[in-house]
Amino acid sequence: MHKTELSIEFFPPQTAEGAEKLRAVQARLAGLKPAFFSVTYGAGGSTRERTFSTVKEIAASGSEAAPHLSCIGSSRDSIRAILKEYADAGVKRIVALRGDLPSGVVDPGEFRYANELVEFIRAETGSRFRIEVAAYPEWHPQAKSPADDLAAFKRKMDAGADSAITQYFYNLDAYLHFVDAVRKLGIDKPVIPGIMPIASFSKLARFSDACGAEIPRWMRKKFESYGDDADSIRAFGLDVVTELCQKLLAAGVPGLHFYSMNQAGLTTEICKRLQLA
């Protein structure tokens, strides 16, 4: 039986206090022996420096770090400079994304789509980096149709991506159907499910409405029935997400990618229940 590869996502902290807290969280989660920690990147690169310093710190601690790199609003020269910085820092893996234009900015820059960024990274750096891209089992909220979204995904893989990490989901069938659809297109690269532990239902509901991830009605109703009972919400969330992961592991997924929200508790507990810790 192959060992399930874990990976964990952070966002760059905004304050010295947040950075201190993240160090402790990362040290704790390093005990799960993840293949890498990924670090997100703000709209138009607004968090670029914070992403870079977080990535360098993770790398210096002995873990592998994978910075997110979004290309919209960027020039080839600026992306080339970032790639050099990361190569010099010993980074081996990049999560290549289109990203969103910062509000009020009209010019998308020299890249319009993630596949153009993947192509550029490959042309500039060969096989220096392992490239991860995003996948949307419930379809990208801006996609014209599921067929369009699949075609966009295929372009990213054909441009040279090594594997994909999905948006989080709670509908197992959505993921299985998506993987089936990409296999039919001849894509045999890993599609790693993104897992979102549930700390607060109200936050999750807001977040899910914005990014197009569905919370199934039965889950939503049960969460709503707990009102402000944080302990019951946490306990039910742990059960739901653990069960989803168990089903994914039984289906033979290549790994699990946890959206940690810079917290250690829920991810650690889920991995313990899955006997991965």
C-alpha positions in Angstrom: 0.0 0.0 0.0 1.5 3.4 -1.0 1.8 6.0 1.7 -0.6 8.9 1.1 1.2 12.1 0.3 0.0 15.0 2.4 0.5 18.7 1.6 -0.7 21.7 3.6 -1.5 25.3 2.6 -0.8 28.5 4.5 -1.4 32.1 3.7 1.3 34.7 4.4 0.8 36.3 7.8 0.2 40.1 7.8 1.7 40.9 11.2 4.8 39.9 13.3 2.4 38.2 15.7 0.8 36.2 12.9 4.3 35.2 11.6 5.2 34.0 15.1 2.0 32.0 15.4 2.5 30.5 11.9 6.0 29.3 12.9 4.5 27.3 15.8 1.7 25.9 13.6 4.2 24.9 10.9 6.5 23.2 13.4 3.5 21.2 14.7 2.2 20.3 11.2 5.7 19.3 10.1 5.2 16.3 12.4 2.7 15.0 9.8 5.7 14.8 7.4 3.9 16.6 4.5 5.5 16.5 1.1 5.3 20.3 1.0 3.7 23.4 2.5 2.2 25.7 -0.1 1.9 29.5 0.5 -0.7 31.6 -1.2 -0.2 34.9 -3.1 -2.5 37.9 -3.1 -4.3 39.6 -6.0 -1.8 41.2 -8.4 1.0 40.0 -6.2 0.0 42.3 -3.3 1.5 39.8 -0.8 4.5 38.8 -2.9 7.2 39.8 -0.3 5.3 38.2 2.5 4.8 35.0 0.4 8.5 35.0 -0.4 9.7 35.5 3.2 7.2 32.7 4.4 8.5 30.4 1.7 12.2 31.1 2.7 11.4 30.5 6.3 9.7 27.1 5.7 12.6 26.1 3.4 15.1 27.1 6.1 13.3 25.0 8.6 14.0 21.9 6.5 10.5 21.4 4.9 9.7 21.8 1.2 7.8 25.0 0.4 5.7 25.6 -2.8 4.9 29.2 -3.4 1.7 30.1 -5.3 2.5 32.2 -8.3 -0.4 34.1 -10.0 0.3 35.7 -13.4 -2.6 38.1 -14.1 -1.4 41.7 -14.0 2.2 40.6 -14.3 4.9 41.0 -17.0 7.2 38.3 -18.3 10.1 40.2 -16.7 8.5 40.3 -13.3 7.7 36.6 -13.4 11.2 35.8 -14.7 12.7 37.7 -11.7 10.4 35.8 -9.2 11.4 32.5 -10.7 15.0 33.3 -10.3 14.5 34.3 -6.7 12.7 31.0 -6.0 15.4 29.0 -7.8 18.1 30.7 -5.8 16.2 29.9 -2.6 16.2 26.2 -3.5 12.4 26.1 -4.2 11.6 22.9 -6.2 7.8 23.3 -6.6 5.5 26.1 -7.8 1.7 26.3 -7.7 0.9 28.2 -11.0 -2.3 30.1 -11.1 -4.0 32.7 -13.1 -5.1 34.7 -10.1 -7.6 37.6 -10.0 -7.0 41.2 -11.1 -6.9 43.6 -8.2 -10.1 45.6 -8.0 -9.9 48.8 -10.1 -7.2 47.3 -12.4 -8.2 46.8 -16.0 -5.0 45.6 -17.8 -4.5 41.9 -17.3 -0.8 42.2 -18.2 1.2 39.9 -20.4 -0.5 36.7 -19.2 -4.2 36.0 -19.4 -4.5 32.4 -18.4 -2.7 29.9 -16.2 -1.7 27.7 -19.1 0.4 30.7 -20.5 2.2 30.9 -17.1 2.9 27.1 -17.1 4.2 27.4 -20.6 6.4 30.3 -19.7 7.8 28.6 -16.5 8.7 25.5 -18.6 10.3 27.6 -21.4 12.4 29.6 -18.9 13.4 26.9 -16.4 12.9 23.5 -18.1 12.2 20.9 -15.5 13.7 22.9 -12.7 10.3 23.2 -10.9 7.5 20.7 -10.3 4.4 22.6 -11.3 1.0 22.2 -9.7 -2.1 23.8 -11.1 -5.7 24.3 -9.8 -8.7 22.1 -10.7 -12.4 22.7 -10.0 -14.5 19.6 -9.5 -17.6 21.7 -9.3 -16.4 23.9 -12.2 -14.7 27.3 -12.0 -17.3 30.0 -11.0 -16.3 32.0 -14.1 -16.4 29.1 -16.6 -18.9 29.4 -19.4 -19.7 25.7 -19.2 -18.3 22.4 -17.7 -16.9 21.6 -21.2 -15.1 25.0 -21.3 -13.6 24.4 -17.9 -12.3 21.0 -18.8 -10.8 22.4 -21.9 -9.0 25.1 -19.9 -7.8 22.4 -17.5 -6.4 20.3 -20.4 -4.5 23.3 -21.7 -2.8 23.7 -18.4 -1.8 20.1 -18.2 -0.7 20.0 -21.9 1.4 23.2 -21.2 3.6 21.1 -18.8 1.9 20.9 -15.4 2.9 17.9 -13.3 -0.2 17.6 -11.2 -3.3 19.4 -10.0 -4.8 20.4 -6.6 -8.5 20.8 -6.5 -10.7 23.5 -4.9 -12.2 22.0 -1.8 -15.5 20.2 -2.1 -17.8 18.1 0.1 -19.5 16.2 -2.7 -17.4 13.1 -3.3 -19.2 12.4 -6.6 -18.1 15.8 -8.0 -14.4 14.9 -7.5 -14.8 11.3 -8.8 -16.7 12.6 -11.9 -14.1 15.3 -12.6 -11.2 12.8 -12.4 -13.2 10.4 -14.7 -13.8 13.2 -17.2 -10.1 14.3 -17.3 -9.0 10.6 -17.7 -11.3 10.4 -20.7 -9.4 13.4 -22.2 -6.2 11.4 -21.9 -4.8 13.2 -18.8 -3.2 10.7 -16.5 -1.4 13.1 -14.1 -2.4 13.2 -10.4 -5.4 15.2 -9.4 -5.0 15.8 -5.6 -8.2 16.6 -3.7 -8.2 19.8 -1.7 -9.6 19.3 1.8 -11.1 22.2 3.9 -11.4 21.4 7.6 -14.4 23.2 9.2 -13.7 25.5 12.1 -16.6 27.9 11.6 -19.8 27.3 9.6 -20.6 31.0 9.0 -17.1 31.6 7.6 -17.3 28.4 5.5 -20.7 29.4 4.0 -19.4 32.9 3.1 -16.2 31.5 1.6 -18.1 28.8 -0.3 -20.6 31.2 -1.9 -17.7 33.3 -3.1 -15.6 30.4 -4.7 -18.4 28.2 -6.0 -17.8 25.2 -3.7 -21.1 23.7 -2.7 -22.1 22.8 0.9 -24.6 20.0 0.5 -28.0 20.8 1.8 -28.0 18.1 4.5 -24.7 19.5 5.9 -25.9 23.1 5.7 -29.1 22.2 7.6 -27.3 20.3 10.3 -24.7 23.1 10.8 -27.5 25.7 11.0 -29.3 23.6 13.6 -26.3 24.0 16.0 -26.6 27.8 16.0 -23.7 29.3 18.0 -22.7 25.9 19.5 -19.0 26.0 18.5 -18.2 22.6 20.0 -21.0 20.8 18.1 -20.0 22.6 14.9 -16.4 21.5 15.3 -17.3 17.9 16.2 -19.7 17.5 13.3 -17.2 19.2 10.9 -14.5 16.8 12.0 -16.8 13.8 11.4 -17.9 15.0 7.9 -14.4 15.8 6.7 -12.8 12.6 8.1 -15.5 10.5 6.4 -14.9 12.4 3.1 -11.2 11.7 3.4 -11.8 8.0 4.2 -13.9 7.6 1.1 -11.2 9.5 -1.0 -8.5 7.2 0.3 -10.6 4.1 -0.4 -10.9 5.4 -4.0 -7.1 5.5 -4.3 -6.4 9.3 -4.4 -2.8 10.3 -4.9 -2.7 12.5 -1.8 -4.6 15.0 0.3 -4.0 18.7 0.3 -5.2 20.5 3.5 -6.3 24.1 3.5 -5.1 24.7 7.0 -6.2 28.4 7.3 -2.9 28.7 9.4 -4.3 26.5 12.1 -2.9 23.1 13.2 -5.6 21.5 15.3 -8.2 20.3 12.8 -5.7 19.1 10.2 -3.8 17.2 12.9 -6.9 15.6 14.3 -8.2 14.5 10.9 -4.9 12.9 10.0 -4.8 11.2 13.4 -8.3 9.8 12.7 -7.2 8.6 9.3 -4.1 7.0 10.9 -1.8 9.2 8.8 -0.3 10.9 11.8 
